Amino acid sequence: MMAAEIDPITLAVLAGRMEQIADEMDATLFRAAFNPIIAEAHDASHGLYHARTGDTLVQGKSGLPIFVGVMAFAVKAVIDKAEKDGDLADGDIYIFNDAHMGGTHLSDMRLVRPYFHNGALFCFLASVGHWHDVGGAVPGNYNPSATDAFQEAFVLPPVRLARAGAIQQDVIDIIMRNTRLPQSAMGDLNGQLGALDLGVKRLDELLAEYGAETVRAALDALGDRAEALMRAELQSLPDGRWQAEDFLDNDGITDAALPICVALEVKGDRMVLDFSGTAPATDGPVNIALPTAVACCYVAIKHIFPALPANAGVMRPVTVKVPEGSLLSAQFPAPVGGYTETILRMIDVIFSAASQAAPDRVVANAYGTINALSIAGKRANGQAFVMFSFYGGGHGGSLEGDGLNHGNAPISTATIPPLEILEAAYPVMFRQWALRPDSAGAGTHRGGLGAVYEIELLEKNASVFLFGERGRFPPRGVAGGTVGALNRFAYEQDDGWHTPPLTSKMLDIKLKRGQAVRLETPGGGGYGPSEGRAAEAVARDVALGYLTAENADRLHGPAWRRVYA
Amino acid sequence: MTHTRMIGVDVGGTFTDVFVLDEDAGTAQVAKVPTTRPDQSGGFLDGIGRRVDELSSVSVVVHGTTAGTNALLQRKGAKMGVITTQGLRDVLEMRRRDRPRTWGLRGDFQPVVPRSLRLEVPERTLADGTIRTPVDLDAVRAAARTLIENGCEAVAILFANAYANPENEHKAAAAVRALWPNPHVTASAEILPEIREFERFSTAALNAYLQPEVAGYLDRLERALKSDGFSGEFMIVQSNGGVMSVETACRRPVRTTLSGPAAGVIAAGHIARSAGFDNVITGDMGGTSFDVSLIADGCGMLSPQTAIDFGLVVRTPMIEITTIGAGGGSIAWVDKGGLLNIGPESAGSDPGPVAYGQGNDRPTVTDANVVLGRIDPDRPIGGKLARLDVEAAARAIDAQVGAPLGLGTEAAAEAILTVANSRMAGAIRLVSIERGFDPKRFAFMPFGGGGALHACAMLRDVGLGRAIVPRYPGVTSAMGCVIADMRQDFVQTINALTGTLDLDALAGFMQHHVDTGMAMLDAANTRFERRQTAFELDMAYVGQTHTVAVPLDIAVEGGKVCMPTVAGIEAAFDAAYRATYGRVLEGGARRVMNLRSTVIGKRPKFDLSTLAPAARGSAADARKGTRRAHLGTAWHETAIFDRLDLPVGAVIEGPAILEQADTTILIEPDLVGMVDTFGNVIIEPREGGT
């Protein structure tokens, strides 16, 4: 596609202006949202999308990384539906959460609004946000034993929330009757509508200032530029084909390892990511829909080449091949609630394959699981409580240095609440909130350390649910670095400590007052051979208690002892 | 000898600025000297010495300092230890599970206290304030001894839930102080009795880390001032834009992290208000960044915390300043996709722009201004050359921007400025829009060395009505030191539903805050015009995480805080919530999270007309000649004026360039500058102009 002529100065200015529109939409929702998953963890995203293809044109910088890429599929699903409806009008807004059409999981509510200029469709605006509850069997929708989408949440296909500017109260009534937290859902919905309104207003101003043709030319040129950037990055890699394989522990139902395979092929300025060999679709919820798989490739690529923009042009030179019937292209109504675990593993295998092509440009695997842990019960006064959070782990080592201790997942930028906020809101006490010694993968640059969280129940009874991974297969090192520690979960009962049969997935553990659960998260993989690590660095790790002396000897030999103060 | 002079000193990264006000004589003087390193006191005293020979005639010296910020950025604070709750030694290192950058997954974090000097002791308080495990004082003493043996100079005591009940932490602090007489013992709830352990621990630890360094520096300064005959009050600007005594600054150095920039915003507010503008957006353009701050109805915005660097969080109220990487030294480059970018990489002041001739060959924003004739190459402000190297700057722009984009030298330089201006305008737009303000209602006030070159572009790009260039834009922060009020902020976490709120306890905290703040004002050796108190609650509906700031209209009569009522608090919350979100939730339970109190001693404001130039004379006398400057698409023979010689009432039609020692003001065609009665240059679109 050739762009219409636009001078480079106007292009650079418009690039910033359009990015700012998406950023402002993000800011509008973060401020207005009721639920902390959006307000604090920024599990949301906004952008501008192509009128015909749905391709991402511009996306906000502060939303969740995984949405960069996946939103184009949500918009395309609406484009297809609107074609069937046959009467798309200015002021229409479609809403849906169907993950098989729009990617990710059913908690993500997507709003898509056509933007008209002088009576003609110019582009689409979209808003996605993770709602606190969308029905289903488990409050908060992380159901590790779901065997279909209906057990995960209510499923809303693309329908019109507004027709020509008139909100359809019927649709809102249906949605609000299907959530346990209608007040929170209504607050989030209002916030998303507000973000879309703001986007329309800003686009009106921009088109009035620069003219529709100039803005359209800029959008085309930005796509071409993104493509050119990606081609230049690919040309800096050697030609070849590199393979990697890793595993999910299990699907939460059957205790069998599930291979995730990739062959990464670079030829000139093109790349193919072929996931042949990956396990077939499963009964349990570690499946993902095809849009999620493609978006995940985008996230991995952008971590390898961080300067790439959030624009569909990046993916033009990339072919993603996902075998039919695999767990990476699950069909409705297969459950997809645990999609985070699967895409984290996809990112890991892409890193492992890419590190063979360009070891200097790829970091080792991060901890690779979000560990969605919820502790639910009733207080003495009868009031229900659900404490739900994700937990952190180590990042991988890189050419530049050691991995970060206790970071967030590569698909997310969410922070963890302070333990005092959790203790003030729920009847728990953290016995431990600490770094986990000996959890980092060794290497010339070691991985970051994982964490230990031990949480004691202060109320009479509670049930515990965990959705995690990496209990059997640790995060890998690259360029000769070694693996990080396994994820380990344990819970206290009258007869002592237990671990779940499926390692990191567990439903409905009964806890009594004074009993605790303990989560020990993986560290990141190491970078480069461990013999290459400076003795001073090893000695420092021992002095700081990152590494026990015994493991230092085993991994690096005794040289560190000569410089140990 | 009368004590009539006041001195403000702002020590920045490159220059130390001095502002001397003699109110009786009705004069003000400024000085700019290089900042000395590593000990900034050399430049501080040198700068004062340039303008004042007799320190006994000085009543007040107020200092905006970056000593604390620099020590944090360079990790040059004290060797220190931490004594903390069993199980929680790594809170400081684990942060809030964030990462330095969204994309790339690189970069790690070094806390200011190594893990081996973070020691745990048995103790535990629960969230409701119940003590589950009394503190083991023998373990505390043993930990303190270990830290002493390891050569620590400072210690922070960081206990979980100490905001809810500080008893364990108090006992531990007392035990440590008894064993180890040391002014540098910090307990977390003494510094910040607010929920969120990482933010509280970080603030307390960074405070302890800075205490020896900052106290030593301020002590050296105070001694030197006294030995030169100074017997007045020596005060320090805090991040909240108020001043504190030097004694408070030594105990709470963490409050100085935005000292200088905050003073600049305070001065900007005063200058704008005096000139008749209550709504102003300031833009401080330095070598590496463009800092934007917003003043609405005369009040600066405060933010609750900031990160000085990744993971180094300081939670204390501070003037909200938004920074983007577009300064004079920001590098212009064309990426592999053919798009022109500015920054974030910067040549800073060393090596600086290409034109400085100090080894940088990548073009910067300043180079574009030099090549287009907007900066006089014969008056270099930075660098070591007697004349800026215009040709080298042009070659760099041709090679790195012109060639890849197919543009000639002037067009490429204009492109650099257009993109840089667009990014700066974007920052101004976002700062105002995010807070619900229409930027068109605001005036723009550039300060720092470079901002006034870009003021007209900001008017054009954002649609701001006018720009106000203060008479001494290069020393705005130093002037702010002289203007700032004395101010003390307090916080206490309450964490109770309005239905079960203990009003006596709340009033007790308010009274304690007022008593402490007033005692501090009493102890100051300074005149106050009046004293103010203000109370605010952080509140939210149950289940919501973002709180709303709820101002409480509670009087203090005869030093006694009047009793608040639940109905009053609930009504105030509803009003504040409606103002923020446009509606309230019927029947929603309301929670009071924190109490915030402020005690302010208003210092007399000096009359800015002190700074005004003569009313006599004519603009023609200030005209120095002309220079070719490229504006828009053509070269213009542009009039050059000596800015400080322009009389009150002078009207200068664009295109024109006004020069003073450290600042260049560009007035573009179709705009007009006018010198007001305070010596500010007000730039507005020409009547009937485009």
Interface residues (C-beta under 8 A of the other chain):
Chain A: P8 I9 L11 A12 V13 A15 G16 R17 Q20 D23 E24 A27 R31 A32 F34 P36 A39 E40 K61 P65 Q183 S184 D224 R225 A226 E227 A228 L229 A232 E233 K302 H303 P306 A307 V363 A366 Y391 G392 H395 G396 S398 E400 G401 D402 G403 L404 N405 H406 G407 N408 P410 T413 A414 T415 I416 P418 L419 E420 I421 E423 A424 M429 F430 R431 Q432 W433 A434 L435 G448 A451 E454 L458 A543 L544 G545 Y546
Chain B: G87 L88 R89 D90 V91 E93 M94 R95 R96 R97 D98 R99 P100 R101 T102 W103 G104 L105 R106 G107 D108 F109 P114 R115 S116 R124 L126 A127 R132 A160 N161 Y163 I195 R196 E197 F198 E199 D335 K336 G337 G338 L339 L340 N341 L405 L407 E414 A415 T418 V419 S422 R423 G426 R429 L430 I433 E434 N495 G543 Q544 T545 H546 Y581 L585 G588
